[in-house]
Amino acid sequence: MSTTGDSRQSRATTPALVKAFEAELVALNTILRRAPGVATPAGFSVETWGHLSSYHAAAPTQPAGSALPLAGGLSFGAFPIFEYERAGKMIREDTGETALMAFEVNELESSLYGGSKITDWGSVNTEAFLQPVTGTPIAGLPRYGDALVIAKNTAPLWVPLPFAAALDLVATARREVMESYQESAAAVTKRLAGLRDPAKRAERLASAKEAAGKMPNGDAFVAQMQQAWKIEEDQAVLEIGPTGGTGKGLAESTRALNDVTSWLAETSPTDRAAPACFVAAAPSIRGRFRHGTEAGCVPIVKPNYKFFNTAVARSAAQVVVITQIARCFDTANKYNADANSTSPAGCSANRKLVQTMDVEAIKAWLK
């Protein structure tokens, strides 16, 4: 199992806890290798490996890494076996590419479900995400987006995000844009002040005249430099003016931020606390973000960290999320995701693993 200094530090773990968590992954590995579909590999080689994941709280409301179970995953790869002749000898290799199957343990992050981020949130780090679509179960396992879930605990994996929190993220994203324009405007304003400063103008002119004294047509050179300084000054004025890129961007980003903050200010406490939902196709922000529940409006959620039982050891496994389901069960790709492929490796083996693994044994292993 691989770990990094960041994963150990962010999870506030100890060597003993890491060893205990590795033992949990080994136990899961033992259960998976008993699956009839992959127990006796033919035409492919099985390789499994584990890792400890890092944890970074994107929102101030998230718990510290020390308050959560250790989390990581076990990766399963069914690598195709190739045989070819080289210098009269038959060579066998199994080092090519393949579609992997990941079993993530104690992870609740949105990336597991393969959903897209809300564009109105820009590059703001957040734990919130659009609730994954509930798909058709596979091998009796519930499917959410691009993942299958195995859990003994019946508590939800996510909880609603309050409407005010959803708009706060929009405001944060828009504030970042506005502040970026403010920085640009300040830089241009500073440069313009330097261009207009009498002392600096005199210094530039003196330097140009000194250089011109060594030229056959010095007066033309000085005139050319003065024209260039005038153009640079005019461009700076235009840039921070109402029609310039920076000036216009600053005005528009300021209005966009004020639109959100004023909307929040006029929202009642009840609506602020109501569950947020999102309509991607709506043309305006007030149409995209809504509160309550209504048809066509996708709930906005965040991980439910109360899902975890704090009474058990932090190394104990409490939930397994099997990721990248679509590539092997929905669509074809170059890594043998086609359900009609004759290769026994890659997705063919992944499907057999999911369809024949002992789910009840995995549930019994979970705490």
Secondary structure, DSSP 8 states (H G I E B T S, - for coil): -B--HHHHHHTT--HHHHHHHHHHHHHHHHHHHT-TTTSS-SSEEEEEEEEE-----SSTTS--GGGS---EEEEEEEEE-EEEEETTEEEEE--S---EEEEEES---GGGGT----GGGTT---S-EE---EEEEETTEEEETTEEEEES--S-SEEE-BHHHHHHHHHHHHHHHHHHHHHHHHHHHHHHHHHH-HHHHHHHHHHHHHHHTTSTTHHHHHHHHHHHHHHHHHHHHHHHSTTSHHHHHHHHHHHHHHHHHHHHHHS-HHHHHSBEEE-TT-SSHHHHEEES--TT-EEEEEE-GGGS-TTS-TTS--EEEEE--HHHHT---TTT--TT---SSHHHHHHHHHHHS-HHHHHHH--
